Amino acid sequence: MEKGDQHPGHFSIFEDANVSEREKYKYYIQNDGETRELREKVRKVVAGKGLSAVMNDTKWLELQSAVAKLPFAPPYVEKLILENKTFAEVQIDHQPHWLGDWNPFYKEGMSLFFAIEYIKVRPQFAEYQGRLVSPKIHDATDAFEQLLNELNIPYEEDNGTFTIYGYR
């Protein structure tokens, strides 16, 4: 953060329970110099590729919040606008052994929403049971799909993996 961008209590806003996640997000993307530069780079790439926004901040925040109601945080992988990865390179295991970090960016969770081209979510979790025992499979596929439909979030589903586009 640039010196001129700091405001009194800049970081205290993120610890204030009375400030909504939307307000925290907007405050950060509007007041952090590096984030404004990143947003401009993303805007140029989006325009250069002829992409259109599919999700907005409100939809991402709703999704991020609603995931907390699931029995576990579904694993996901993300493809950021500024990454040079193909769709085929961004894959997720059939039954991941890890959970997704759906926390806000300031808690080192999800990336800044405007930078996400898409995420692939696999709402299954293979829990380690021991060396000689098969993992226990937790499956929240139906609950996750219901959540997406309730929030009117557009998605594509392929063999239990959901792709949610930020841009297309």
FENGI-V235767 format. One record per residue. N is the residue number from 1. RES is the residue in one letter. PHI is phi in whole degrees, 0 to 359 (999 if undefined). PSI is psi in whole degrees, 0 to 359 (none if undefined). OMEGA is omega in radians with two decimals (none if undefined). Layout:
N,RES,PHI,PSI,OMEGA + N,RES,PHI,PSI,OMEGA
//
This chain:
1,M,999,137,3.14 + 2,E,283,151,-3.08 + 3,K,305,317,-3.11 + 4,G,290,348,-3.10 + 5,D,271,349,-3.11 + 6,Q,282,137,3.09 + 7,H,242,154,3.08 + 8,P,304,130,3.11 + 9,G,73,20,-3.09 + 10,H,311,310,-3.07 + 11,F,277,342,3.14 + 12,S,292,337,3.12 + 13,I,299,328,-3.11 + 14,F,282,346,3.11 + 15,E,258,355,-3.09 + 16,D,275,114,-3.12 + 17,A,293,342,-3.14 + 18,N,276,352,3.13 + 19,V,261,126,-3.09 + 20,S,291,159,3.10 + 21,E,299,323,3.11 + 22,R,299,314,3.13 + 23,E,296,319,3.12 + 24,K,297,315,-3.12 + 25,Y,298,310,-3.12 + 26,K,299,317,3.14 + 27,Y,302,313,-3.08 + 28,Y,295,312,-3.07 + 29,I,290,340,3.12 + 30,Q,269,338,-3.00 + 31,N,247,351,3.14 + 32,D,262,121,-3.08 + 33,G,300,315,3.14 + 34,E,295,323,3.13 + 35,T,292,321,3.09 + 36,R,296,320,3.10 + 37,E,296,316,3.11 + 38,L,298,317,-3.14 + 39,R,299,321,3.12 + 40,E,293,319,3.08 + 41,K,298,316,3.14 + 42,V,297,317,3.14 + 43,R,302,317,-3.14 + 44,K,294,318,3.13 + 45,V,294,317,3.12 + 46,V,301,314,3.13 + 47,A,295,318,-3.13 + 48,G,296,327,3.13 + 49,K,271,354,-3.12 + 50,G,69,32,-3.13 + 51,L,273,157,3.06 + 52,S,236,149,3.11 + 53,A,290,134,3.06 + 54,V,256,319,3.12 + 55,M,252,157,3.02 + 56,N,235,174,-3.10 + 57,D,304,319,-3.11 + 58,T,299,314,3.14 + 59,K,295,317,3.12 + 60,W,298,317,-3.14 + 61,L,295,320,3.10 + 62,E,298,315,3.13 + 63,L,297,313,-3.13 + 64,Q,302,317,-3.13 + 65,S,289,317,-3.07 + 66,A,292,331,-3.14 + 67,V,300,332,3.13 + 68,A,297,340,-3.14 + 69,K,278,348,-3.14 + 70,L,283,161,-3.12 + 71,P,294,338,3.06 + 72,F,205,161,-3.14 + 73,A,279,108,-3.06 + 74,P,300,137,3.08 + 75,P,296,145,3.07 + 76,Y,212,158,2.97 + 77,V,235,148,-3.10 + 78,E,237,151,3.04 + 79,K,243,117,-3.13 + 80,L,270,150,-3.11 + 81,I,307,320,-3.05 + 82,L,276,1,3.10 + 83,E,271,144,3.10 + 84,N,259,65,3.10 + 85,K,244,148,3.06 + 86,T,273,164,3.12 + 87,F,302,320,-3.13 + 88,A,292,334,-3.14 + 89,E,283,338,-3.12 + 90,V,265,93,-3.08 + 91,Q,237,162,3.09 + 92,I,225,141,-3.14 + 93,D,304,154,3.10 + 94,H,299,321,3.09 + 95,Q,221,85,-3.07 + 96,P,300,151,3.10 + 97,H,260,20,-3.09 + 98,W,220,162,3.12 + 99,L,253,158,3.11 + 100,G,277,150,3.08 + 101,D,257,96,-3.08 + 102,W,269,11,3.10 + 103,N,296,161,3.05 + 104,P,297,160,-3.11 + 105,F,305,325,-3.08 + 106,Y,285,352,2.99 + 107,K,252,22,3.11 + 108,E,61,36,3.10 + 109,G,264,240,-3.11 + 110,M,296,157,3.07 + 111,S,289,167,3.03 + 112,L,301,132,-2.99 + 113,F,302,320,-3.08 + 114,F,294,345,-3.12 + 115,A,265,354,-3.07 + 116,I,272,118,3.04 + 117,E,282,314,3.02 + 118,Y,195,162,2.99 + 119,I,234,148,3.02 + 120,K,247,126,-3.06 + 121,V,243,132,3.06 + 122,R,240,98,-3.05 + 123,P,282,53,3.04 + 124,Q,226,155,-3.13 + 125,F,215,125,3.11 + 126,A,264,106,-3.10 + 127,E,273,124,-3.13 + 128,Y,298,130,-3.13 + 129,Q,247,351,-3.09 + 130,G,138,167,-3.08 + 131,R,298,323,-3.03 + 132,L,258,3,-3.08 + 133,V,241,138,3.08 + 134,S,297,148,3.13 + 135,P,295,152,3.06 + 136,K,275,126,-3.09 + 137,I,265,121,3.03 + 138,H,260,133,-3.06 + 139,D,229,118,3.10 + 140,A,242,27,-3.08 + 141,T,302,310,-3.11 + 142,D,297,316,-3.14 + 143,A,296,321,3.14 + 144,F,293,316,3.12 + 145,E,297,320,3.09 + 146,Q,298,318,3.11 + 147,L,300,314,3.13 + 148,L,299,317,-3.14 + 149,N,293,319,3.12 + 150,E,297,325,-3.12 + 151,L,272,0,-3.09 + 152,N,55,44,3.11 + 153,I,264,121,3.13 + 154,P,291,142,-3.12 + 155,Y,206,164,2.97 + 156,E,239,142,3.13 + 157,E,240,133,3.12 + 158,D,221,107,3.10 + 159,N,55,40,3.10 + 160,G,86,2,3.06 + 161,T,252,127,-3.11 + 162,F,259,131,3.06 + 163,T,252,124,3.10 + 164,I,244,119,-3.07 + 165,Y,269,134,2.95 + 166,G,275,324,3.12 + 167,Y,221,153,3.09 + 168,R,211,none,none
//
